[in-house]
Amino acid sequence: MKGLLSGLAWCVLALAAPVRAADVQEAAGPAKDPKQVDRAIAAQAAKVHQLQNGVEREESRTHQNDAKLKQQDQAIADLEQQLKALKGAPQGGAHP
């Protein structure tokens, strides 16, 4: 799941990069100021880092929720097994 979400984030970034690069070029105008380009690159790198952190938090939360669901499923299975055993057990109220 982690790989899928990371891959998805990278795909989104890969698709958005050319569009964003065109925006940066248009904003820079005909004279490309290296400092402005560096700032744009740094801003994009920060955004990528922020998105990666968001993906990692979501993956962590997903794994935690998955573990909780597995515990709940096990508890339900145990209770169902106990109920089945109680239904199958002879009633102890009658004495011979």
C-alpha positions as CSV (number, residue, x, y, z in Angstrom):
1,M,0.0,0.0,0.0
2,K,2.9,2.3,0.8
3,G,4.4,1.8,-2.6
4,L,1.1,2.4,-4.3
5,L,0.6,5.7,-2.6
6,S,4.1,6.8,-3.1
7,G,3.9,5.8,-6.7
8,L,0.7,7.7,-7.1
9,A,2.2,10.8,-5.5
10,W,5.2,10.6,-7.9
11,C,2.9,10.2,-10.9
12,V,0.9,13.3,-9.9
13,L,4.2,15.2,-9.5
14,A,5.5,13.9,-12.8
15,L,2.4,15.0,-14.6
16,A,2.3,18.3,-12.9
17,A,5.9,19.1,-13.4
18,P,5.8,20.1,-17.1
19,V,2.8,22.3,-16.5
20,R,4.4,23.9,-13.5
21,A,7.7,24.3,-15.5
22,A,5.7,26.2,-18.2
23,D,4.2,28.4,-15.5
24,V,7.6,29.2,-14.1
25,Q,9.0,29.9,-17.6
26,E,6.1,32.2,-18.3
27,A,6.5,33.9,-15.0
28,A,10.2,34.4,-15.5
29,G,9.6,36.0,-18.9
30,P,12.2,36.2,-21.6
31,A,15.0,37.0,-19.3
32,K,15.5,34.0,-16.9
33,D,16.8,35.1,-13.6
34,P,18.7,32.2,-12.1
35,K,17.8,33.3,-8.6
36,Q,14.1,33.3,-9.5
37,V,14.4,29.8,-11.1
38,D,16.3,28.5,-8.0
39,R,13.6,29.9,-5.7
40,A,10.9,28.2,-7.9
41,I,12.8,24.9,-7.8
42,A,13.2,25.2,-4.0
43,A,9.5,25.9,-3.6
44,Q,8.6,22.9,-5.7
45,A,11.0,20.7,-3.8
46,A,9.4,21.9,-0.5
47,K,6.0,21.1,-1.9
48,V,7.2,17.6,-3.0
49,H,8.6,17.0,0.5
50,Q,5.4,18.2,2.1
51,L,3.3,15.9,-0.2
52,Q,5.6,12.9,0.6
53,N,5.2,13.6,4.4
54,G,1.4,13.7,3.9
55,V,1.5,10.4,2.0
56,E,3.6,8.8,4.8
57,R,1.2,10.1,7.5
58,E,-1.8,8.6,5.5
59,E,0.0,5.3,5.1
60,S,0.8,5.1,8.8
61,R,-2.8,5.9,9.6
62,T,-4.0,3.3,7.2
63,H,-1.7,0.6,8.7
64,Q,-2.9,1.5,12.2
65,N,-6.5,1.3,11.1
66,D,-5.8,-2.0,9.4
67,A,-4.2,-3.4,12.5
68,K,-7.2,-2.3,14.6
69,L,-9.6,-3.9,12.1
70,K,-7.7,-7.2,12.3
71,Q,-7.9,-7.1,16.1
72,Q,-11.6,-6.5,15.9
73,D,-12.1,-9.3,13.4
74,Q,-10.2,-11.7,15.6
75,A,-12.3,-10.6,18.7
76,I,-15.5,-11.2,16.7
77,A,-14.3,-14.6,15.5
78,D,-13.4,-15.5,19.1
79,L,-16.9,-14.4,20.4
80,E,-18.6,-16.3,17.6
81,Q,-16.7,-19.4,18.5
82,Q,-17.6,-19.0,22.1
83,L,-21.3,-18.5,21.2
84,K,-21.2,-21.6,19.0
85,A,-19.7,-23.6,21.8
86,L,-22.3,-22.4,24.3
87,K,-25.1,-23.2,21.9
88,G,-23.7,-26.7,21.3
89,A,-23.1,-27.4,25.0
90,P,-25.8,-29.4,26.9
91,Q,-28.0,-27.3,29.3
92,G,-26.8,-27.8,32.9
93,G,-30.1,-27.0,34.5
94,A,-31.7,-30.6,34.3
95,H,-30.6,-33.2,36.9
96,P,-31.2,-37.0,36.4
